[in-house]
Amino acid sequence: MYIQDQNSTAKIDAESLSDGINIYPNPTTNKLTIDYNLSKNTDVHFKILDATGRKIASHKLGSQSAGIQSVTVGVSHLANGMYICNLNIGSNILSRKIKKK
């Protein structure tokens, strides 16, 4: 799994993040981009869980600056199927279903 923090080059429409998180492409084959908007400097951590809730991948992104952030996650190593991506922002958890094909 690889992680690429893109927050210095992110050019994301804030309105597309009205619910706090945008994950694309979905379904995916090789990588996911996760865009999120922080109202203040916050610790961020994400997990990918399989359909049974077992943790498949986890990464601490550390303290992130307020504003729109973006990270790219390699998922080519995952088997085809449905997964849940949890983004922990401070004490909040945002979850989205993702499909690996």
N, C-alpha and C positions, 0 to 999 in steps of 0.2 A: 504494500500500500504506500502511495506517496501523497504528500500534502504540499500544496503550493498556495501560500498566502498571497492574495492579489489585492490587498486593501489599498496599496499605494496607487494602483491603476484602475480601481473600480469606477465605472461610469454607468451606474444603475439608476433607473428611474425610481425615486422613492415611493411613488404611488403603487408600483408593482409589489412593494413590500408592505402593503397596508396590513397584512396579517402577520408580519414580522419575519417571514422566511420565504425564500423562493429557491427551489431545487430543480435543476435542469441539466441536461435533457432527461426526461423521464417518460418512457423507459430509456435505459442507457446500456452501453456495451463496455466502455472502457473507463470513463471518468464522469464524475458529477461536479457541478459547480453549485455551491451553496452561498447565496446572498442573504445577508441579514442586516438589520438596522438597529444600532444600539443608541439608546437615549443618553447613556453616560458610560464612562470607562468601566468595563466589566470583564471578569474572567469568563472565558468561553471554552466549552468542552463539547465534543460531539461523539456519538456512538452510533454504530450500525448494528442492529439486532436482526436475527433471523425471525421467521414466522412464529417460532416457539418462544421468543423472547431471549434467546441465548445471545450474549455479546459476541459479535464477529470481529469488530474493529472498534478502536477507541483512540482518541487523540486529544490532548490538552493543547488548546491554542494559546493559552495564557491570557494575560491582561490585554484587552483590545480597546482601542480608542473609540470614543463616541462617534456616531455617524454610520454611513453605509460601509459594510465590510463584505469581502468575498473570499472564498477559499475553494480550491479545486482538490478533489479527492479521487485517487485512482481506485477503481473497483474491478479491474479486469480479472483479478484473482478470485472473485466471488463466483459461486455457481449460479446458473440461471435460476431466477425465482423472485419472490417478493421479500422485501426487507423493510425495516422501519429505521428511519434516520432520526435520532434524537439530538437536538441542539440545546445544550444547557447554557443558558445565559444568566449568570448570577444564580438566583434561586428559581428561575423559570425554566421550564422545559417545553420546547416546541417540537412536535413530532410530525413527520410526513412519511407516507408509504412511498417506496421506490421499487421499481421493477428492473432487474438485471436480465438482459436477454443476450 
